[in-house]
């Protein structure tokens, strides 16, 4: 059996014999890219909530998967390297700080959404940083 934590990225189909490909997400610290021929908004949301770093629907363009894997490796390498500010993590959003798992997930989602041309609804209590998130997505 392989030590899955020694890979840069794991690419898994959503539907595997015996178990869903998303089970790999829990089994490793390695980023998992989910791809499927049975894509739906629900399966994409569920995969991302489970911790998949990205989701690609088949058929996909050759360049799309190459660019996605390269981006995942770059981002994963950046997250593992300690930041020069002494806090251990580099905030990808000016004015936002935090290193807890929830903030790291927020930063990851901001980077992902910022690359799209999607409309985004940001909601939350007053003073939680909605405007900072909006600015980061716009840039």
C-alpha positions as CSV (number, residue, x, y, z in Angstrom):
1,X,0.0,0.0,0.0
2,X,1.2,3.5,-0.7
3,X,1.7,6.3,1.8
4,X,-0.7,8.8,0.4
5,X,0.9,11.7,2.3
6,X,4.0,11.4,0.1
7,X,2.2,12.7,-3.1
8,X,1.8,16.3,-4.2
9,X,-1.8,15.8,-5.4
10,X,-4.2,12.9,-5.5
11,X,-6.6,12.8,-8.5
12,X,-9.6,10.6,-7.8
13,X,-12.8,9.8,-9.6
14,X,-15.9,10.5,-7.5
15,X,-17.3,7.0,-8.1
16,X,-14.8,4.3,-7.3
17,X,-15.6,0.6,-6.9
18,X,-16.3,-0.1,-3.2
19,X,-16.2,3.4,-1.9
20,X,-16.6,7.0,-3.0
21,X,-13.5,8.8,-4.1
22,X,-14.1,11.4,-1.4
23,X,-13.1,8.8,1.2
24,X,-9.5,9.6,0.2
25,X,-9.9,13.1,1.5
26,X,-10.2,11.8,5.1
27,X,-7.5,9.3,4.6
28,X,-4.7,11.8,3.7
29,X,-3.3,15.2,4.3
30,X,-2.5,15.4,0.5
31,X,-4.7,17.7,-1.6
32,X,-7.4,15.6,-3.4
33,X,-8.8,16.7,-6.8
34,X,-12.1,15.1,-7.5
35,X,-13.2,14.4,-11.1
36,X,-16.4,12.8,-12.3
37,X,-18.6,12.0,-15.3
38,X,-21.6,12.3,-13.1
39,X,-21.2,16.0,-12.2
40,X,-23.8,18.0,-10.4
41,X,-23.8,21.1,-8.3
42,X,-24.7,19.0,-5.3
43,X,-21.8,16.6,-5.8
44,X,-19.4,19.5,-6.3
45,X,-20.6,21.3,-3.2
46,X,-20.5,18.0,-1.1
47,X,-16.9,17.2,-2.4
48,X,-15.7,20.7,-1.6
49,X,-17.3,20.6,1.9
50,X,-15.5,17.3,2.6
51,X,-12.2,19.0,1.8
52,X,-11.5,18.4,-1.9
53,X,-9.2,21.1,-3.3
54,X,-11.0,21.2,-6.6
55,X,-13.7,19.4,-8.7
56,X,-13.5,18.8,-12.4
57,X,-16.3,17.5,-14.6
58,X,-15.5,15.0,-17.4
59,X,-14.9,15.4,-20.2
60,X,-12.4,18.0,-19.5
61,X,-9.7,19.8,-21.6
62,X,-6.2,18.4,-21.3
63,X,-4.9,21.9,-20.4
64,X,-7.6,22.3,-17.8
65,X,-6.4,19.4,-15.6
66,X,-2.7,20.3,-16.1
67,X,-3.4,23.9,-15.0
68,X,-5.5,22.8,-12.1
69,X,-2.9,20.4,-10.8
70,X,-0.1,23.0,-11.2
71,X,-2.2,25.5,-9.3
72,X,-3.0,23.0,-6.5
73,X,0.7,22.2,-6.1
74,X,1.7,25.9,-6.0
75,X,-0.9,26.7,-3.4
76,X,-0.1,23.6,-1.3
77,X,3.6,24.5,-1.3
78,X,2.8,28.1,-0.4
79,X,0.6,26.9,2.6
80,X,3.4,24.6,3.9
81,X,6.1,27.3,3.9
82,X,6.3,29.5,7.0
83,X,5.5,33.1,6.3
84,X,8.1,35.8,7.0
85,X,5.7,37.7,9.4
86,X,6.5,35.2,12.2
87,X,2.9,34.0,12.5
88,X,3.4,30.8,10.6
89,X,0.9,31.5,7.8
90,X,0.8,34.0,5.1
91,X,-2.5,35.7,4.7
92,X,-3.6,35.8,1.1
93,X,-5.9,38.8,1.8
94,X,-4.6,42.2,2.8
95,X,-6.0,43.2,6.2
96,X,-7.2,39.7,7.1
97,X,-5.3,37.6,9.7
98,X,-5.7,34.2,11.1
99,X,-4.2,30.7,11.1
100,X,-6.9,28.5,12.5
101,X,-8.3,25.8,10.1
102,X,-11.5,27.9,9.5
103,X,-9.5,30.9,8.3
104,X,-7.2,28.7,6.1
105,X,-10.4,27.3,4.6
106,X,-11.8,30.8,4.0
107,X,-8.5,31.9,2.4
108,X,-8.6,28.8,0.2
109,X,-12.1,29.6,-0.9
110,X,-11.4,33.2,-1.6
111,X,-8.5,32.2,-3.9
112,X,-10.7,29.7,-5.7
113,X,-13.7,32.0,-6.2
114,X,-11.5,35.0,-7.2
115,X,-10.4,33.0,-10.2
116,X,-14.0,32.7,-11.5
117,X,-16.4,35.1,-13.0
118,X,-19.2,34.1,-10.6
119,X,-21.5,36.3,-8.6
120,X,-21.0,35.7,-4.9
121,X,-23.2,36.3,-1.9
122,X,-21.3,37.1,1.2
123,X,-23.3,37.2,4.5
124,X,-22.4,37.4,8.1
125,X,-22.6,39.5,11.3
126,X,-21.6,43.1,11.2
127,X,-17.8,43.5,11.6
128,X,-16.9,40.0,10.5
129,X,-14.9,41.1,7.4
130,X,-17.4,40.8,4.6
131,X,-16.0,43.8,2.8
132,X,-12.5,42.5,3.1
133,X,-13.6,39.2,1.5
134,X,-15.5,41.1,-1.3
135,X,-12.3,43.2,-2.1
136,X,-10.2,40.0,-2.1
137,X,-12.5,38.3,-4.6
138,X,-12.7,41.4,-6.8
139,X,-8.9,41.7,-7.2
